[in-house]
C-alpha cells in the first residue's frame, strides 16, 4: 500500500518526482478527465500520440480517466 499525500485545504492527492535537476509536481483532483501540463493541454504539450496514450492508458487501466483531473507542473532539465 502506498501512502498518499493530501492537500489539507482542497483534499487533492499530491506527488513529486525528481531526477537530476528536474522536478515534476502532480496534483490529482476529482473532475472530468482533464490533463494539463504547465497550463497546456496534454495534446499541446505532447505532440506524439504514443506519449499521450502512455498517460491516458494508465488512468484508463484503473478506471479513473473520466473521474479525475491531473495537473502537472514540470521544471528544470
N, C-alpha and C positions, 0 to 999 in steps of 0.2 A: 504494500500500500504506500502511495506517495502522499506526503503532506502537501497541502495546497495552501499557499499564502492568500489571504483575502484582504481586500481593502476594507478598512473599518468603516468608512463612510458610505461607499457605494455597494460594497459586497462583491465587487469584481474579483475574479481569480487573477493573480499576478504571477509572472515568471520572468526570469532574467537569464540570458545566455551570454557567455563571454568567450572570446577566442582572440588571442594576441591583443591587439588594441581595439577590437570591435566589441560592441555591446548591443544586444537586442533585448528590448523590453516589451513584453507581451501582456496584454490585458484582454481577458475573455469575459464577456457580459451577456446576459440574456438579450436576445434580439431577433433579427430577421435573416441572419446569414451573411451579413456584410463583412468583407475582409478588407482592411485598409493598412497600408504600409507607408509610413511617413506622410500621412494625409493624402495618399494616392490610392486609387482602387487597385485591386490585385491585377487587373488587366493592363493598367498603365505602368505598374511597377515591373511586372514580369511579362515580357512580350512573348516568351517561349511557352507554348501550351503544356509542355512536359513539366515545367516549373510550377505553373498554375495548378495543374492536376495533382501534383505531389501534395500540395497544401489542401486542396479541396477533397481529395480522396481520403486523406487522414480524418477529416471531420465526418465524411460520409461513412467511414468504417465504424465509427462509434455512434452513428445516427444523430449527429448534432449539427449537420450542415445548415439546416433551416431554423435552428433554435438558438444559436449564439452568434454574436458579433465578435470579431477578432480585430484588435487594434495593435499594431506593431510599430515601435519606434526603433530604428536602426541607426547607429552612428559609428564612425571610425572605419578602419580597414581599408 
